[in-house]
Amino acid sequence: MTAGDAQVTTNQSFYRITRCKYRPQLIMAITIPFFQQVIGFNLVAFYIPILIQNIGFGKNSFLMSALVIGLTGTTSTMVLMTIVDRIGRRAMFTIGGIQMLVSLVAVGRVMMTQLSEDNEISRGYAYLALFLVCVYLMGFGWSWGPLGWLVPSEIFPLEIRSAGQSIVVAVWFLSAFVVAETFPTLICQLKATSFFIFGGWVTMVIIFIHLFLPETRGIAMERMDQVWKKHWLWKKTIAVEETQDDCFDDVT
């Protein structure tokens, strides 16, 4: 299909993406931005100022927390830029996911046993927790942070690209809104236990990526449909509509 032909079909892209043929891309357009919001980044960002304050920075804790998040995020994303096309998307999702899971469980354990009701923690444990938080941020920075946008930009063929990208952005903003509205209540009610809850989400995400996301490294957009046809699950979904595709094109 040429770019000109694809342009003619863009008005139908929202209809096309709901068909069985594009069901894998639609599922990824919904799940990837949703998972990006529920794997604990907001939780970690909430606790960083508390840790830095207990280390001794006092009123500068919020400024230092922004510095920590910015430096670790920038550094890890630059690392990802140099290795992602050699290692692959699935591998970096998995490596970063395991790193985030271990960090969340470890920080949750420290917070549960050492953080007082007044949000105070000894300096030694504050340093330990801050180090573990940085490990989490590094894992997020070279996996779900940038790859949550990179992979959706690669998986949509031209005929559904506009609809797919629109769904990704809409789901991201909707998920961000829901998390922002429920997060304060969750923290107040569960406190350190919330680390283990988000760890459960990360575990689910690791399994999801391993089972359902094919590798998209080095695949041209024109050949991306072949990736889904070779996947153990999605090839069954696509095969259902193979006989119906010609009929649809004849009508349109």
Sequence and secondary structure as in RCSB ss.txt:
>XXXX:A:sequence
MTAGDAQVTTNQSFYRITRCKYRPQLIMAITIPFFQQVIGFNLVAFYIPILIQNIGFGKNSFLMSALVIGLTGTT
STMVLMTIVDRIGRRAMFTIGGIQMLVSLVAVGRVMMTQLSEDNEISRGYAYLALFLVCVYLMGFGWSWGPLGWL
VPSEIFPLEIRSAGQSIVVAVWFLSAFVVAETFPTLICQLKATSFFIFGGWVTMVIIFIHLFLPETRGIAMERMD
QVWKKHWLWKKTIAVEETQDDCFDDVT
>XXXX:A:secstr
  HHHHHHTGGGHHHHTTSGGGHHHHHHHHHHHHHHHSSSHHHHHHHHHHHHIIIIIGGGHHHHHHHHHHHHHHH
HHHHHHHHHHHH HHHHHHHHHHHHHHHHHHHHHHHHHH  TTS   HHHHHHHHHHHHHHHHHHHTTHHHHHHH
HHHHH  GGGHHHHHHHHHHHHHHHHHHHHHHHHHHHHHHTTHHHHHHHHHHHHHHHHHHHH    TT  GGGHH
HHHHTSTTHHHHHHHHHHHHHHHHHH 
